[in-house]
Amino acid sequence: MTTTILVLSVDEAPLLESCLPAALAQGTGARVVVIDNACTDGTVSLCERLGVTLVRLRERRSYAAAINAGIQGTDGDAVLLLNADCVLDPGFLEAAVVRLYRDGVGSVAPRLIRATGAEVAERLDVLDTAAMFVDRRRKNGLVGHGTPRTGYPRSAEVFGGDGACVLYRREVLKACAVGNEVFDEDMELWASDVDLAWRAQLLGWTCVYEPGAIAWHQRFYSPTTRAALPEHHRRLQFRNRYLMMLKNDTPAGVLRDLPWIAVYEVLALGHVLLRERHLLGGYRDAWRLAGRARERRRAIQPRRAVGRRVPFGLRPPPS
C-alpha cells in the first residue's frame, strides 16, 4: 500500500521548511507531493532541493480546484491531504494507515495539536481538533478545539476529518467525485472538506479518529476568530452551508431534524438583519448556484448506500 502526502502551497515556503522534512520522514511507503499554486516565492526551489515532487499550476486556482489538480496528478492507494501549516509527528502515517485499512473505513482523522510556530518550544498543550462534526442544524465545528491535549484519548467513529490534515483512501475520493471534481469548486474554500466528508458518509464510508496519529497545526482561523475574517469570506461560509444541504441532504433527514434546522434559520436570519447585513448576499449567492448544486445532487444521491443514516452530531468521547 502506498500513500501520497499532498501539500498545497500558496507562497508558503517558510511553512514548508518544517512541514516537508516531517512528511519525508514518514517512511518509504509515502510519496510527498507539493501542489505549486502559481507560487512566486521559494516553494519550487525548496522542493527541488528536498527532492519533493511538484504538481505545477501556471495560474493560481481556488483551494478546491488546486487540490483537485493535485489528486488527479498523483497516484497512491491513500492520500493524506496536508496543509503547509501542519507538522507530522514521527509515526503519524503508520498509526493512521493501520486504522484506514479496516473494513468500511474510508478516512482517518488524526489528533491535531495547536502550535504557534514551527519550533518545538512553540507547541502547546492544547488540542486543535480531534475531528470535525456536523450537528443537527447542519452547522459544522471542531471537536475538542481549545481543550487540553490529553483529551479524546480513544479511537472512535466521527463525522469526518478536518481538511488541514486528513487521510483518505483513493477509492473513496474517486467514488465521491462529481465529474473531475473531488472537492466542489463552486465552494472555493470554506467547508469544502465538510462537504466531502458528508458525501463519503452518504456513500457508506466511515471516518475514524485515531489519537495515535499526531500532527501539530498552526491554525490561522478558528470559530473564535471568525469576526476578523473579511466579509467576503464570511459570506462564502454562510452560502456554502446551503450548497451542502442542497447537494447532500435527504428529505427524511431534513424532516427528522426540522425543529433544529427551523430554529437555526429563524435565528440566523435575525442575526443577519440586525448584525451582519452583508450576509444577505450569501442567500443570493446560494440561490444563484442552486442549479449547479442540484446537478451535483443528481449525480450524488443515486450512489447513496441503502439505509445509510448520516451521523449528525457524532463526536468521539472526550475521556
N, C-alpha and C positions, 0 to 999 in steps of 0.2 A: 504494500500500500504506500502510495506517495502523496505528499501534501505540498500544495503551493501556498506559500505565505505571500499574500498580495497586499502591498503597501501603496497607498496613494500619496503622491507628493504634489502639493501646490506651493512651490517655492518654500519647502520645509527642510532644506538641507541641514540646518542646525539641529533639528529634532532627529533627523535620520542618523546623525553621528552616534546617537545612543541606541536608537531603535534597531538599526540594521545589524550591528555586531551581535546583539542579543538574539535576533532572529536567526542569523547564520550559525549560532552556537547550538541550535536545537537538534542537530544531528543530520546524518546523511540521507534520511528519508524525506527531507524537506528541501524545497527549492524556493529561494527568495526572489520575488519579482517586484520591481517598483514601477508603478504607473507614473510616467513623467507627463504631468498635465500641463504641457507647454511651459515648463519651468524656465525661468530666466536667471536662477541663482546657481549654486554649485551642486545641484542634485545629480546631474549627469556625470560630472567628473568624480563625485564621491562614489557613485555606483560602479563606475568603471574601475576605480581604484580597489574597491572591495570585491570585484568580480560578480556583482549582482546583475541579473538580467533586467533589461528595461523594456517596457512597452511604451513607445513614444507617441504622444499625441501632438500633432502640429498646431492645433488650435485648442484653446482652453475650453473645457466642457464642464457641465454641471457635475456634482458629486455622483449622481446616479449614472449619468452617461459615461463618465470616466471609469467607474467601477465595472460597468458592463463591458467596456472595451478590454479591461484587464482580464475579466473572466473569459471572454471569447478568445483572447490571445494567449491563453495558457492551458496547460493540461494538469493532470494530477487527480487522484481519486478523491481528495478532500481539498477544500480551500479555506484557509484562515484569512478572513478579512481583518486587516490590522491598520489602525491609524498610526500616523507617524509619531503621535504624542504618547504612544504606548511602548513600554519596555517589557519584554517577556522574561520571566524568571527561568533559571535553569530547570529543565524537566517539564516545562509547561506543555510542550507538544505531546510528550509521551503520556502524560496524565489525561490530556484531552482526547487523544486518538483512541486510547483504550475504551473510553466512555462512548465515543462516537460509533464504534463498530459493534454495538449491541443491537439486537433486533428492534426495529421500529424507531430507532433514534436517528434523527435527521440532522441535528445540530447540537453543539455544546456551548453553553455559556460559562465562561471562566469567572474566577473571583478577581475583580478589578479593585485595586487598592490605590488610594489617592497619592499623588506626588505633586510637589510644587516645582520640580525641576528634574533634570536627568541624573543628578548625583545621588548616591546612597543616602547622604545626610538630608536630602530633601524629600525622602519618603516618609509618609505619615502613617500613624496608627489608626487610620480612618478608612472605612470601606467606601469605594466609589460606587460600585454596584455589584450585586450578585446575579442580576438578570434584569430583564425588563418585564413589566406586567401591563396588561390592559384590563381596566376594570369594567364593570357592567354598564358604565356610561359611555364606553369606548374611548376613555382617556388613558393614555399610556404614561408610565412612570418608571422610576428606577428603584429596584428592590434594595433596601438597606442603605440607601445613599446617605452618607454623613454619620453613620453609626460606627461603633468600634469594629475594627477589622477582624476581631476574633469571632464575630457573629456569623451566622449561617455556615456552620461547620460541616453540614451533611449534604451529600448529593441528593437532588430531588428533581422531579419534573417541573418545568417552568413554561411560561408562555413563549419566551424567546430570549436570545442573547443581544446585548447592546451592540450596535454596529461598530463601536470603537474597536472591538475585539471579539470575534465570534467565529467558530469553526463549523463549516457546513460540509456534508457530503456533496460531491459534484452532481451526483444523480438527482439530488433534491433541488439544486439550483436549476438544472435542466428541466425538471418537472414543473417548477414554479414559473418558468419563463413564459412570457406572452410575446410571441414573435421572437425577436432577438433580445428582448429586454428582461433581464432578471430583476433588476431594480426599475421601477416605474419612472421613466424620465420626465413625465409630467409633474412628478412630485419634487424634482430637482434635488432637494436636500433633506428637509425636515421630515422625519418619520418614515422615510423610505425603508429603513431597517425594520420598523414595526410592521409595515405593510408586507414585507417579505416573510417575516415570521408568521403573520396571520395566514398568508397563503399556504405556507408549509403545514400549518395546523389543519387547514381545510382539507389538504390532500392526504392527511392521516399520519404525518410525521411528527414525532415529539421532539422537544428540546429538553436537554438535561443540564442542570447546573452542576459543575464539577469544581469543588473548592480546592482540589489539589493542583489545578491549573491556574497559576497566579501570574498576573501582569500588573505593572504599575502605570497609572494613567494620569496625565496632566489634563484634567478636564477644563476646557475653556468655556463651556456652557453647562449649566445645570438649571433645574427648576427655580433655584433661589436667585439666579442671575438673569432671569427672563426679562425683567424690566429694562435691563441695559441693552437688549437687542434692538437693532434698528426696526422701525415699524414694518418695513418690507418683510423681514424675516418672521416677525410675529404674525403677520397676515398669512404667510405661507404655512406656518404651523396650524393656524386656525382652519385654513382652507383644506389642508391635507387630511385632517380627520374625516371630513365629509367625503373626500375622494376614496379613502379606505373603506368607509361604510358602504358607499355605492358599489364598490367592486366586490367586497368580501362578505358582507353581512348577509344573513338569510332572513326571510320573513318570520320563521319560527323563533330565531334568536332575538330579533328586534321585539317581537311580541312578548317573549319571556321577560325581557329586560326593559320593557317600555316605561315602567314607573321611574327607573333610574335615568333613562335617556330623556324622557319628557321633562323631568325636573331640571336636569342639567341644561337643556335647551332654553328653558324659560330664564334660568339664572344667567346663562351665557349671554342671551340677548339683552337682558337688563344691564349686565356689565358693559357690553359693547356700547349701548346707547348712553350710559352715564359716564364711562371711564375711558374707553378706547374706541372712539367712533371710526377710526381708520380701519378697524376690523370688519366694518360693513363691506369693505372691498373683498374680504375673504368669502363672504356669501356669494358675491357677484362672480368671483373667480371660480368658485366651485361649480356654479351654475354653467359658466362658460365651458368648463372642461367636462361637464356631466356626460356629454355624448360619447367622448372617448373613454370615460370611465365605464360606461355601460358596455362599450365594445369589449373592453378588457373583462368585464364581468361575464359576458357571453363565452369568453374563452376559458375563464377560471371555473365557473360553477359546475359545468358538466364533469369536471375532474374530481369533484368532492368525494372523499371517502364516505361510503354508505354508513349512515348512523353516526358520523363524526360530530361531536359537540365541542366547539372551541372553548378552551378553559379560561374564560374571562375571570379575572380576579385571582388566578392561581399564583401563589408565591411559595418559595421554599420556607421551611421552618427556621426561625431566627436562632434557635439554640438546639 
